[in-house]
């Protein structure tokens, strides 16, 4: 097979011709390095630009995931040398450059996979676009933060990886037939929060021109780590002598000498921290001091109103039963549910719970308990209370932060904000729900829309007359239309909506309407809004 060469600003790369699952041809370049390997003394540090090369680099084989520990399979996965990106172009030569879509994977900033195993671009390659998937550091390797400025590890290395990748992509877009003036940053879950963090970072201004935020943003509790002493706890867990005089320099020295595989294994969170909404260990943090590459100088809430990202169009979404993500977790840790009967204050967002007298927090927690559990007893662990817990998690973990972000956009943004709600409930193709719940529950779980955007090892070729394939076409047309024109109203959507009910951007004067994507599509007031008003009212009681 004839190899294809592209000369990047870093050096020449060799790609290959590929054929997608539905017969669409495209060109692929995998594992292009954009930074120096973050190993040895560069571990935990902000990334450095890749050193140029002169001989053609073979980019015809996949890279590996960033180093991570899979807590389900108890297996180590990936490698520490992980700062690369993959470029997939429908064609390398066309009359005009193609819209460029840059994707950041989800995984709670602790795990994730940028490779074709989970994110193969076969469906996107039905359309004329260039798609880039970015690998970045996760877990302690990406988000360890130390307070002492002398050691040079303020944290957020993973966010800084993403910024450096965006700079490389902007510089090299045209070489892959991508339009550097029409770049869409796109992410799901932690990937969506990553894109949102870039929208708050002045250094990212101009690197992309619109954003797609699926089921995540910077206001989600899991998108900001609030635990202060994790590096010291990690070092002690891995055998460092615990003493009060241990300095950040000693912790760094100890952790840099260990194999990366040891660093990602420990699980450090306590039951109390779980009840404080800590699901993941390491993640983005407000940096303890300012540096030239600072990615987060203040709490994201304080940065939202004046962020440069308010000037670009956004397509935002959630699924209709996000919280099914928690179904297995709550059965492994029943106290997450059973403790709510006697201590309903744990239902509140952490910042609200911490800022109120206990009696008031308990009272407000009871309001949320009545809203989601009704007459069901949380301590019973019945099927009804399990389902109610998952519904409550949908609101607390995803929909309430989505609503707060929408409200902020409507107030502060001059650009359009579109909202859709993914509600397509396939018995066989909603792979995330099947992973979390098996066949015990139906509903559209967190990241179930992934199956209709990305091909991978989890998937298979569909009959083109199935509702599942129609949903793939609809989702791909919607996203690529938004990437091309900043308007997601593609023909497949316009043809199905009545003229009087077109999908418009949100504004402060109109109802909070979303495009609901089920077997059919329709415009409707966001169905979660009624219960979200209870959340808004409860959270306003902090003052």
LOVO-985200 format. One record per residue (C-alpha): x, y, z; residue in three letters; residue number from 1. Coordinates in nm, 3 decimals, padded with zeros to 5 digits, m for minus. Layout:
BEGIN
NODE     east    north       up  vexvex  bavex
NODE        X        Y        Z     ALA    NUM
...
% end
This chain:
BEGIN
NODE     east    north       up  vexvex  bavex
NODE   00.000   00.000   00.000     UNK      1
NODE   00.136   00.339  m00.099     UNK      2
NODE   00.216   00.550   00.205     UNK      3
NODE   00.113   00.915   00.219     UNK      4
NODE   00.352   01.183   00.341     UNK      5
NODE   00.261   01.517   00.498     UNK      6
NODE   00.529   01.765   00.601     UNK      7
NODE   00.433   01.914   00.939     UNK      8
NODE   00.610   02.200   01.115     UNK      9
NODE   00.770   01.933   01.339     UNK     10
NODE   00.879   01.701   01.057     UNK     11
NODE   00.744   01.466   00.787     UNK     12
NODE   00.480   01.205   00.883     UNK     13
NODE   00.365   00.897   00.691     UNK     14
NODE  m00.004   00.803   00.694     UNK     15
NODE  m00.221   00.547   00.520     UNK     16
NODE  m00.544   00.517   00.326     UNK     17
NODE  m00.830   00.360   00.526     UNK     18
NODE  m01.184   00.243   00.455     UNK     19
NODE  m01.454   00.296   00.717     UNK     20
NODE  m01.709   00.033   00.821     UNK     21
NODE  m01.963   00.175   00.569     UNK     22
NODE  m01.715   00.192   00.281     UNK     23
NODE  m01.604   00.557   00.318     UNK     24
NODE  m01.240   00.618   00.231     UNK     25
NODE  m01.019   00.850   00.434     UNK     26
NODE  m00.656   00.916   00.524     UNK     27
NODE  m00.520   00.839   00.871     UNK     28
NODE  m00.211   00.960   01.060     UNK     29
NODE  m00.184   00.805   01.407     UNK     30
NODE   00.045   00.885   01.698     UNK     31
NODE   00.191   01.216   01.578     UNK     32
NODE   00.388   01.356   01.876     UNK     33
NODE   00.307   01.716   01.969     UNK     34
NODE   00.523   01.737   02.286     UNK     35
NODE   00.840   01.591   02.432     UNK     36
NODE   00.781   01.262   02.618     UNK     37
NODE   00.666   01.364   02.973     UNK     38
NODE   00.899   01.119   03.147     UNK     39
NODE   01.197   01.137   03.383     UNK     40
NODE   01.242   01.490   03.517     UNK     41
NODE   00.952   01.609   03.292     UNK     42
NODE   00.701   01.389   03.479     UNK     43
NODE   00.421   01.607   03.633     UNK     44
NODE   00.562   01.916   03.456     UNK     45
NODE   00.396   02.140   03.195     UNK     46
NODE   00.462   01.990   02.850     UNK     47
NODE   00.745   02.111   02.626     UNK     48
NODE   00.698   02.140   02.247     UNK     49
NODE   00.812   01.834   02.054     UNK     50
NODE   01.168   01.841   01.920     UNK     51
NODE   01.160   01.848   01.538     UNK     52
NODE   01.264   01.543   01.334     UNK     53
NODE   01.390   01.518   00.976     UNK     54
NODE   01.331   01.155   00.869     UNK     55
NODE   00.970   01.057   00.781     UNK     56
NODE   00.792   00.933   01.096     UNK     57
NODE   00.577   00.621   01.055     UNK     58
NODE   00.227   00.724   01.167     UNK     59
NODE   00.045   00.421   01.027     UNK     60
NODE   00.013   00.234   01.358     UNK     61
NODE  m00.193   00.329   01.664     UNK     62
NODE  m00.049   00.475   01.981     UNK     63
NODE  m00.137   00.350   02.327     UNK     64
NODE  m00.365   00.504   02.588     UNK     65
NODE  m00.218   00.736   02.851     UNK     66
NODE  m00.100   00.531   03.149     UNK     67
NODE  m00.397   00.446   03.376     UNK     68
NODE  m00.531   00.177   03.606     UNK     69
NODE  m00.862   00.015   03.517     UNK     70
NODE  m01.042  m00.030   03.850     UNK     71
NODE  m01.297  m00.267   03.692     UNK     72
NODE  m01.055  m00.513   03.532     UNK     73
NODE  m00.776  m00.439   03.786     UNK     74
NODE  m00.540  m00.404   03.489     UNK     75
NODE  m00.274  m00.145   03.411     UNK     76
NODE  m00.327   00.006   03.067     UNK     77
NODE  m00.132   00.243   02.845     UNK     78
NODE   00.207   00.415   02.863     UNK     79
NODE   00.354   00.726   03.021     UNK     80
NODE   00.493   00.854   02.689     UNK     81
NODE   00.149   00.949   02.556     UNK     82
NODE   00.154   01.304   02.416     UNK     83
NODE   00.042   01.245   02.061     UNK     84
NODE  m00.259   01.309   01.838     UNK     85
NODE  m00.434   01.126   01.554     UNK     86
NODE  m00.546   01.301   01.234     UNK     87
NODE  m00.817   01.159   01.007     UNK     88
NODE  m00.890   01.350   00.685     UNK     89
NODE  m01.169   01.275   00.439     UNK     90
NODE  m00.924   01.393   00.173     UNK     91
NODE  m00.591   01.574   00.165     UNK     92
NODE  m00.675   01.786  m00.138     UNK     93
NODE  m01.002   01.968  m00.205     UNK     94
NODE  m01.101   02.303  m00.360     UNK     95
NODE  m01.135   02.448  m00.009     UNK     96
NODE  m00.996   02.328   00.323     UNK     97
NODE  m01.234   02.119   00.534     UNK     98
NODE  m01.390   02.201   00.874     UNK     99
NODE  m01.160   02.068   01.146     UNK    100
NODE  m01.301   01.895   01.455     UNK    101
NODE  m01.069   01.834   01.753     UNK    102
NODE  m01.192   01.577   02.006     UNK    103
NODE  m01.092   01.527   02.372     UNK    104
NODE  m01.190   01.194   02.531     UNK    105
NODE  m01.379   01.158   02.859     UNK    106
NODE  m01.293   00.943   03.160     UNK    107
NODE  m01.304   01.167   03.465     UNK    108
NODE  m00.945   01.290   03.407     UNK    109
NODE  m00.833   00.949   03.540     UNK    110
NODE  m00.873   00.726   03.237     UNK    111
NODE  m00.965   00.742   02.869     UNK    112
NODE  m00.869   00.630   02.521     UNK    113
NODE  m00.786   00.845   02.217     UNK    114
NODE  m00.727   00.544   01.987     UNK    115
NODE  m00.948   00.382   01.725     UNK    116
NODE  m01.045   00.108   01.973     UNK    117
NODE  m01.290   00.355   02.126     UNK    118
NODE  m01.282   00.655   01.891     UNK    119
NODE  m01.261   00.542   01.531     UNK    120
NODE  m01.381   00.819   01.293     UNK    121
NODE  m01.572   00.593   01.048     UNK    122
NODE  m01.905   00.779   01.087     UNK    123
NODE  m01.749   01.127   01.065     UNK    124
NODE  m01.573   01.015   00.747     UNK    125
NODE  m01.911   00.988   00.574     UNK    126
NODE  m01.882   01.370   00.555     UNK    127
NODE  m01.619   01.616   00.434     UNK    128
NODE  m01.429   01.695   00.755     UNK    129
NODE  m01.092   01.650   00.925     UNK    130
NODE  m01.109   01.493   01.273     UNK    131
NODE  m00.827   01.500   01.530     UNK    132
NODE  m00.829   01.299   01.854     UNK    133
NODE  m00.587   01.412   02.125     UNK    134
NODE  m00.406   01.207   02.389     UNK    135
NODE  m00.328   01.385   02.717     UNK    136
NODE  m00.201   01.282   03.060     UNK    137
NODE  m00.457   01.161   03.316     UNK    138
NODE  m00.455   01.070   03.687     UNK    139
NODE  m00.160   01.178   03.903     UNK    140
NODE   00.067   01.198   03.597     UNK    141
NODE  m00.158   01.466   03.452     UNK    142
NODE  m00.291   01.642   03.762     UNK    143
NODE  m00.054   01.613   04.059     UNK    144
NODE  m00.026   01.958   04.222     UNK    145
NODE   00.232   02.073   04.480     UNK    146
NODE   00.212   02.406   04.663     UNK    147
NODE   00.582   02.497   04.675     UNK    148
NODE   00.671   02.721   04.375     UNK    149
NODE   01.033   02.604   04.398     UNK    150
NODE   00.944   02.252   04.275     UNK    151
NODE   00.758   02.377   03.964     UNK    152
NODE   00.455   02.145   03.976     UNK    153
NODE   00.147   02.367   04.022     UNK    154
NODE  m00.075   02.102   03.857     UNK    155
NODE  m00.305   02.079   03.555     UNK    156
NODE  m00.032   01.933   03.331     UNK    157
NODE  m00.310   01.745   03.146     UNK    158
NODE  m00.492   02.072   03.064     UNK    159
NODE  m00.161   02.221   02.949     UNK    160
NODE  m00.110   01.918   02.722     UNK    161
NODE  m00.445   01.997   02.560     UNK    162
NODE  m00.350   02.362   02.501     UNK    163
NODE  m00.016   02.264   02.342     UNK    164
NODE  m00.198   02.012   02.120     UNK    165
NODE  m00.442   02.285   02.005     UNK    166
NODE  m00.148   02.513   01.920     UNK    167
NODE   00.016   02.236   01.714     UNK    168
NODE  m00.315   02.161   01.537     UNK    169
NODE  m00.375   02.526   01.449     UNK    170
NODE  m00.022   02.553   01.309     UNK    171
NODE  m00.056   02.235   01.101     UNK    172
NODE  m00.425   02.232   01.005     UNK    173
NODE  m00.373   02.333   00.641     UNK    174
NODE  m00.113   02.062   00.587     UNK    175
NODE  m00.387   01.803   00.650     UNK    176
NODE  m00.645   01.997   00.442     UNK    177
NODE  m00.811   02.136   00.756     UNK    178
NODE  m00.928   02.496   00.779     UNK    179
NODE  m00.731   02.678   01.054     UNK    180
NODE  m01.005   02.944   01.054     UNK    181
NODE  m01.282   02.689   01.119     UNK    182
NODE  m01.182   02.470   01.413     UNK    183
NODE  m01.435   02.309   01.648     UNK    184
NODE  m01.321   02.185   01.991     UNK    185
NODE  m01.537   01.892   02.101     UNK    186
NODE  m01.545   01.670   02.408     UNK    187
NODE  m01.765   01.436   02.606     UNK    188
NODE  m01.782   01.428   02.986     UNK    189
NODE  m01.430   01.517   03.115     UNK    190
NODE  m01.344   01.596   02.752     UNK    191
NODE  m01.628   01.851   02.747     UNK    192
NODE  m01.501   02.001   03.074     UNK    193
NODE  m01.155   02.015   02.908     UNK    194
NODE  m01.293   02.216   02.614     UNK    195
NODE  m01.474   02.441   02.862     UNK    196
NODE  m01.148   02.497   03.053     UNK    197
NODE  m00.984   02.603   02.724     UNK    198
NODE  m01.272   02.850   02.681     UNK    199
NODE  m01.169   03.006   03.015     UNK    200
NODE  m00.798   03.016   02.930     UNK    201
NODE  m00.693   03.340   02.751     UNK    202
NODE  m00.399   03.152   02.592     UNK    203
NODE  m00.647   02.938   02.394     UNK    204
NODE  m00.830   03.232   02.237     UNK    205
NODE  m00.831   03.203   01.859     UNK    206
NODE  m00.721   02.837   01.857     UNK    207
NODE  m01.081   02.727   01.795     UNK    208
NODE  m01.398   02.900   01.681     UNK    209
NODE  m01.685   02.697   01.828     UNK    210
NODE  m01.731   02.426   02.090     UNK    211
NODE  m01.935   02.110   02.149     UNK    212
NODE  m01.986   02.018   02.517     UNK    213
NODE  m02.148   01.678   02.565     UNK    214
NODE  m02.249   01.587   02.922     UNK    215
NODE  m01.988   01.793   03.101     UNK    216
NODE  m01.851   02.137   03.186     UNK    217
NODE  m01.629   02.315   03.440     UNK    218
NODE  m01.913   02.349   03.693     UNK    219
NODE  m01.955   01.971   03.733     UNK    220
NODE  m01.834   01.870   04.080     UNK    221
NODE  m01.603   01.603   03.933     UNK    222
NODE  m01.434   01.860   03.703     UNK    223
NODE  m01.257   02.036   03.993     UNK    224
NODE  m01.052   01.849   04.254     UNK    225
NODE  m01.105   01.989   04.603     UNK    226
NODE  m00.877   01.750   04.796     UNK    227
NODE  m00.562   01.927   04.904     UNK    228
NODE  m00.315   01.666   05.033     UNK    229
NODE  m00.335   01.397   04.765     UNK    230
NODE   00.035   01.400   04.660     UNK    231
NODE   00.148   01.339   05.019     UNK    232
NODE  m00.115   01.066   05.063     UNK    233
NODE   00.001   00.902   04.740     UNK    234
NODE   00.366   00.911   04.850     UNK    235
NODE   00.284   00.760   05.192     UNK    236
NODE   00.069   00.491   05.027     UNK    237
NODE   00.366   00.399   04.808     UNK    238
NODE   00.605   00.362   05.098     UNK    239
NODE   00.742   00.705   05.182     UNK    240
NODE   00.807   00.754   05.554     UNK    241
NODE   00.519   00.961   05.688     UNK    242
NODE   00.640   01.256   05.888     UNK    243
NODE   00.528   01.611   05.951     UNK    244
NODE   00.847   01.758   05.810     UNK    245
NODE   00.805   01.598   05.464     UNK    246
NODE   00.836   01.878   05.207     UNK    247
NODE   00.692   01.909   04.857     UNK    248
NODE   01.048   01.872   04.719     UNK    249
NODE   01.086   01.540   04.903     UNK    250
NODE   00.747   01.418   04.776     UNK    251
NODE   00.835   01.512   04.418     UNK    252
NODE   01.176   01.346   04.439     UNK    253
NODE   01.019   01.026   04.579     UNK    254
NODE   00.739   01.011   04.320     UNK    255
NODE   00.965   01.092   04.023     UNK    256
NODE   01.190   00.796   04.102     UNK    257
NODE   00.908   00.538   04.105     UNK    258
NODE   00.787   00.357   03.790     UNK    259
NODE   00.479   00.534   03.648     UNK    260
NODE   00.287   00.204   03.677     UNK    261
NODE   00.307   00.228   04.058     UNK    262
NODE   00.172   00.583   04.070     UNK    263
NODE  m00.159   00.510   03.898     UNK    264
NODE  m00.259   00.203   04.103     UNK    265
NODE  m00.351   00.333   04.451     UNK    266
NODE  m00.706   00.431   04.539     UNK    267
NODE  m00.688   00.696   04.809     UNK    268
NODE  m01.042   00.826   04.864     UNK    269
NODE  m01.232   00.769   05.189     UNK    270
NODE  m01.604   00.704   05.238     UNK    271
NODE  m01.641   01.063   05.366     UNK    272
NODE  m01.486   01.196   05.046     UNK    273
NODE  m01.726   00.985   04.841     UNK    274
NODE  m02.016   01.145   05.026     UNK    275
NODE  m01.856   01.482   04.941     UNK    276
NODE  m01.903   01.404   04.568     UNK    277
NODE  m01.542   01.298   04.510     UNK    278
NODE  m01.566   01.027   04.246     UNK    279
NODE  m01.219   01.065   04.098     UNK    280
NODE  m00.891   01.131   04.276     UNK    281
NODE  m00.670   01.361   04.069     UNK    282
NODE  m00.812   01.624   03.837     UNK    283
NODE  m00.806   01.995   03.752     UNK    284
NODE  m00.730   02.225   04.047     UNK    285
NODE  m00.704   02.596   04.105     UNK    286
NODE  m00.327   02.636   04.081     UNK    287
NODE  m00.159   02.737   04.409     UNK    288
NODE   00.056   03.005   04.245     UNK    289
NODE   00.079   03.181   03.908     UNK    290
NODE   00.318   03.073   03.631     UNK    291
NODE   00.352   03.162   03.262     UNK    292
NODE   00.162   02.844   03.171     UNK    293
NODE  m00.109   02.867   03.441     UNK    294
NODE  m00.430   02.699   03.317     UNK    295
NODE  m00.661   02.778   03.612     UNK    296
NODE  m00.576   03.081   03.833     UNK    297
NODE  m00.920   03.101   04.005     UNK    298
NODE  m01.232   02.896   04.067     UNK    299
NODE  m01.398   02.839   03.727     UNK    300
NODE  m01.724   02.997   03.849     UNK    301
NODE  m01.537   03.329   03.890     UNK    302
NODE  m01.397   03.312   03.535     UNK    303
NODE  m01.717   03.226   03.347     UNK    304
NODE  m01.872   03.571   03.298     UNK    305
NODE  m01.569   03.732   03.135     UNK    306
NODE  m01.428   03.428   02.953     UNK    307
NODE  m01.323   03.464   02.588     UNK    308
NODE  m01.530   03.152   02.518     UNK    309
NODE  m01.848   03.358   02.556     UNK    310
NODE  m01.774   03.496   02.210     UNK    311
NODE  m01.794   03.160   02.028     UNK    312
NODE  m02.100   02.944   01.944     UNK    313
NODE  m02.164   02.639   02.163     UNK    314
NODE  m02.361   02.318   02.113     UNK    315
NODE  m02.438   02.166   02.453     UNK    316
NODE  m02.609   01.842   02.550     UNK    317
NODE  m02.696   01.584   02.811     UNK    318
NODE  m02.867   01.244   02.800     UNK    319
NODE  m03.212   01.168   02.939     UNK    320
NODE  m03.087   00.936   03.219     UNK    321
NODE  m02.726   01.044   03.283     UNK    322
NODE  m02.721   00.895   03.633     UNK    323
NODE  m02.742   00.532   03.522     UNK    324
NODE  m02.363   00.575   03.527     UNK    325
NODE  m02.393   00.533   03.907     UNK    326
NODE  m02.598   00.209   03.902     UNK    327
NODE  m02.306  m00.029   03.959     UNK    328
NODE  m02.118   00.212   04.186     UNK    329
NODE  m02.401   00.253   04.436     UNK    330
NODE  m02.439  m00.126   04.462     UNK    331
NODE  m02.067  m00.162   04.533     UNK    332
NODE  m02.086   00.119   04.794     UNK    333
NODE  m02.445   00.101   04.931     UNK    334
NODE  m02.373   00.368   05.197     UNK    335
NODE  m02.388   00.629   04.917     UNK    336
NODE  m02.762   00.559   04.913     UNK    337
NODE  m02.844   00.427   05.260     UNK    338
NODE  m02.680   00.720   05.446     UNK    339
NODE  m02.913   00.968   05.274     UNK    340
NODE  m03.211   00.878   05.496     UNK    341
NODE  m03.045   00.996   05.819     UNK    342
NODE  m02.808   01.247   05.658     UNK    343
NODE  m03.000   01.403   05.367     UNK    344
NODE  m02.757   01.698   05.363     UNK    345
NODE  m02.528   01.476   05.149     UNK    346
NODE  m02.773   01.526   04.865     UNK    347
NODE  m02.664   01.890   04.838     UNK    348
NODE  m02.375   02.005   04.618     UNK    349
NODE  m02.059   02.016   04.830     UNK    350
NODE  m02.014   02.395   04.822     UNK    351
NODE  m02.374   02.443   04.939     UNK    352
NODE  m02.347   02.174   05.209     UNK    353
NODE  m02.024   02.324   05.347     UNK    354
NODE  m02.156   02.680   05.364     UNK    355
NODE  m02.474   02.615   05.563     UNK    356
NODE  m02.554   02.535   05.925     UNK    357
NODE  m02.622   02.163   05.954     UNK    358
NODE  m02.990   02.199   06.044     UNK    359
NODE  m03.060   02.410   05.733     UNK    360
NODE  m02.848   02.181   05.512     UNK    361
NODE  m03.046   01.884   05.641     UNK    362
NODE  m03.377   02.058   05.573     UNK    363
NODE  m03.277   02.150   05.217     UNK    364
NODE  m03.143   01.799   05.159     UNK    365
NODE  m03.485   01.666   05.260     UNK    366
NODE  m03.644   01.883   04.990     UNK    367
NODE  m03.421   01.721   04.729     UNK    368
NODE  m03.493   01.379   04.877     UNK    369
NODE  m03.868   01.435   04.842     UNK    370
NODE  m03.813   01.559   04.485     UNK    371
NODE  m03.630   01.244   04.371     UNK    372
NODE  m03.728   00.967   04.611     UNK    373
NODE  m04.089   01.065   04.684     UNK    374
NODE  m04.212   00.800   04.925     UNK    375
NODE  m03.927   00.554   04.857     UNK    376
NODE  m03.700   00.482   05.151     UNK    377
NODE  m03.335   00.546   05.048     UNK    378
NODE  m03.209   00.300   05.309     UNK    379
NODE  m03.410   00.012   05.160     UNK    380
NODE  m03.180  m00.054   04.857     UNK    381
NODE  m03.496  m00.152   04.667     UNK    382
NODE  m03.508  m00.139   04.283     UNK    383
NODE  m03.720   00.178   04.320     UNK    384
NODE  m03.472   00.354   04.548     UNK    385
NODE  m03.177   00.246   04.328     UNK    386
NODE  m03.349   00.401   04.027     UNK    387
NODE  m03.433   00.715   04.229     UNK    388
NODE  m03.067   00.744   04.332     UNK    389
NODE  m02.961   00.729   03.966     UNK    390
NODE  m03.218   00.997   03.882     UNK    391
NODE  m03.087   01.219   04.164     UNK    392
NODE  m02.731   01.166   04.032     UNK    393
NODE  m02.846   01.275   03.683     UNK    394
NODE  m02.941   01.614   03.828     UNK    395
NODE  m02.663   01.665   04.078     UNK    396
NODE  m02.371   01.540   03.870     UNK    397
NODE  m02.478   01.659   03.524     UNK    398
NODE  m02.804   01.847   03.461     UNK    399
NODE  m02.775   02.108   03.737     UNK    400
NODE  m02.420   02.209   03.625     UNK    401
NODE  m02.545   02.209   03.262     UNK    402
NODE  m02.831   02.441   03.361     UNK    403
NODE  m02.594   02.675   03.550     UNK    404
NODE  m02.365   02.689   03.246     UNK    405
NODE  m02.661   02.758   03.014     UNK    406
NODE  m02.782   03.039   03.243     UNK    407
NODE  m02.432   03.189   03.244     UNK    408
NODE  m02.409   03.167   02.863     UNK    409
NODE  m02.749   03.329   02.810     UNK    410
NODE  m02.651   03.613   03.045     UNK    411
NODE  m02.290   03.674   02.936     UNK    412
NODE  m02.253   03.543   02.582     UNK    413
NODE  m02.298   03.730   02.257     UNK    414
NODE  m02.276   03.402   02.060     UNK    415
NODE  m02.538   03.131   02.005     UNK    416
NODE  m02.594   02.842   02.246     UNK    417
NODE  m02.787   02.537   02.121     UNK    418
NODE  m02.910   02.260   02.353     UNK    419
NODE  m03.003   01.904   02.264     UNK    420
NODE  m03.109   01.612   02.484     UNK    421
NODE  m03.010   01.264   02.370     UNK    422
NODE  m03.302   01.032   02.436     UNK    423
NODE  m03.260   00.745   02.188     UNK    424
NODE  m03.302   00.421   02.385     UNK    425
NODE  m03.182   00.126   02.176     UNK    426
NODE  m03.206  m00.219   02.339     UNK    427
NODE  m02.873  m00.324   02.184     UNK    428
NODE  m02.669  m00.018   02.076     UNK    429
NODE  m02.659   00.206   02.388     UNK    430
NODE  m02.329   00.054   02.491     UNK    431
NODE  m02.269   00.266   02.801     UNK    432
NODE  m02.601   00.173   02.964     UNK    433
NODE  m02.538  m00.193   02.882     UNK    434
NODE  m02.196  m00.161   03.048     UNK    435
NODE  m02.331   00.007   03.365     UNK    436
NODE  m02.659  m00.181   03.407     UNK    437
NODE  m02.656  m00.493   03.187     UNK    438
NODE  m03.013  m00.565   03.081     UNK    439
NODE  m03.162  m00.476   03.421     UNK    440
NODE  m03.267  m00.119   03.336     UNK    441
NODE  m03.357   00.081   03.029     UNK    442
NODE  m03.285   00.449   02.977     UNK    443
NODE  m03.026   00.663   02.801     UNK    444
NODE  m02.717   00.671   03.021     UNK    445
NODE  m02.420   00.905   03.047     UNK    446
NODE  m02.225   00.900   02.719     UNK    447
NODE  m02.476   00.672   02.541     UNK    448
NODE  m02.459   00.918   02.249     UNK    449
NODE  m02.095   00.806   02.202     UNK    450
NODE  m02.218   00.490   02.020     UNK    451
NODE  m02.378   00.705   01.748     UNK    452
NODE  m02.068   00.919   01.683     UNK    453
NODE  m01.773   00.682   01.710     UNK    454
NODE  m01.704   00.334   01.578     UNK    455
NODE  m01.477   00.100   01.776     UNK    456
NODE  m01.415  m00.247   01.916     UNK    457
NODE  m01.746  m00.226   02.101     UNK    458
NODE  m01.950  m00.176   01.783     UNK    459
NODE  m02.065  m00.348   01.463     UNK    460
NODE  m02.196  m00.270   01.116     UNK    461
NODE  m02.570  m00.193   01.115     UNK    462
NODE  m02.838  m00.241   00.857     UNK    463
NODE  m02.886   00.105   00.705     UNK    464
NODE  m03.265   00.086   00.754     UNK    465
NODE  m03.248   00.057   01.134     UNK    466
NODE  m03.339   00.342   01.373     UNK    467
NODE  m02.984   00.306   01.513     UNK    468
NODE  m02.826   00.386   01.175     UNK    469
NODE  m03.068   00.675   01.120     UNK    470
NODE  m02.958   00.811   01.461     UNK    471
NODE  m02.591   00.786   01.357     UNK    472
NODE  m02.667   00.983   01.040     UNK    473
NODE  m02.868   01.241   01.234     UNK    474
NODE  m02.597   01.290   01.499     UNK    475
NODE  m02.312   01.310   01.247     UNK    476
NODE  m02.505   01.551   01.024     UNK    477
NODE  m02.593   01.770   01.323     UNK    478
NODE  m02.234   01.787   01.454     UNK    479
NODE  m02.068   01.835   01.115     UNK    480
NODE  m02.327   02.100   01.021     UNK    481
NODE  m02.240   02.287   01.343     UNK    482
NODE  m01.867   02.245   01.268     UNK    483
NODE  m01.916   02.378   00.916     UNK    484
NODE  m02.160   02.667   00.974     UNK    485
NODE  m02.200   02.717   01.355     UNK    486
NODE  m02.562   02.604   01.311     UNK    487
NODE  m02.657   02.240   01.393     UNK    488
NODE  m02.981   02.254   01.188     UNK    489
NODE  m02.886   02.001   00.920     UNK    490
NODE  m03.134   01.881   00.657     UNK    491
NODE  m03.224   01.564   00.852     UNK    492
NODE  m03.335   01.787   01.141     UNK    493
NODE  m03.503   02.063   00.939     UNK    494
NODE  m03.708   01.812   00.740     UNK    495
NODE  m03.850   01.657   01.059     UNK    496
NODE  m03.936   01.972   01.252     UNK    497
NODE  m04.251   02.171   01.175     UNK    498
NODE  m04.179   02.520   01.038     UNK    499
NODE  m04.324   02.684   01.346     UNK    500
NODE  m04.096   02.480   01.574     UNK    501
NODE  m03.744   02.534   01.446     UNK    502
NODE  m03.440   02.472   01.667     UNK    503
NODE  m03.312   02.813   01.772     UNK    504
NODE  m03.033   02.927   02.002     UNK    505
NODE  m03.136   02.986   02.364     UNK    506
NODE  m03.200   03.339   02.485     UNK    507
NODE  m03.302   03.501   02.811     UNK    508
NODE  m03.654   03.581   02.693     UNK    509
NODE  m03.759   03.238   02.562     UNK    510
NODE  m03.834   02.909   02.737     UNK    511
NODE  m03.547   02.670   02.797     UNK    512
NODE  m03.608   02.453   02.492     UNK    513
NODE  m03.401   02.163   02.366     UNK    514
NODE  m03.402   01.942   02.060     UNK    515
NODE  m03.504   01.601   02.196     UNK    516
NODE  m03.341   01.323   01.994     UNK    517
NODE  m03.530   00.998   02.032     UNK    518
NODE  m03.652   00.765   01.755     UNK    519
NODE  m03.811   01.087   01.629     UNK    520
NODE  m03.697   01.439   01.704     UNK    521
NODE  m03.892   01.731   01.842     UNK    522
NODE  m03.849   02.063   02.014     UNK    523
NODE  m03.966   02.071   02.377     UNK    524
NODE  m03.910   02.249   02.703     UNK    525
NODE  m03.627   02.067   02.879     UNK    526
NODE  m03.814   01.784   03.064     UNK    527
NODE  m03.573   01.805   03.360     UNK    528
NODE  m03.657   02.173   03.416     UNK    529
NODE  m03.932   02.123   03.675     UNK    530
NODE  m03.704   01.936   03.918     UNK    531
NODE  m03.408   02.158   03.826     UNK    532
NODE  m03.607   02.455   03.961     UNK    533
NODE  m03.606   02.282   04.301     UNK    534
NODE  m03.225   02.250   04.274     UNK    535
NODE  m03.196   02.617   04.184     UNK    536
NODE  m03.416   02.721   04.473     UNK    537
NODE  m03.225   02.499   04.721     UNK    538
NODE  m02.885   02.628   04.603     UNK    539
NODE  m02.997   02.990   04.628     UNK    540
NODE  m03.046   02.937   05.002     UNK    541
NODE  m02.669   02.955   05.055     UNK    542
NODE  m02.680   03.332   05.082     UNK    543
% end
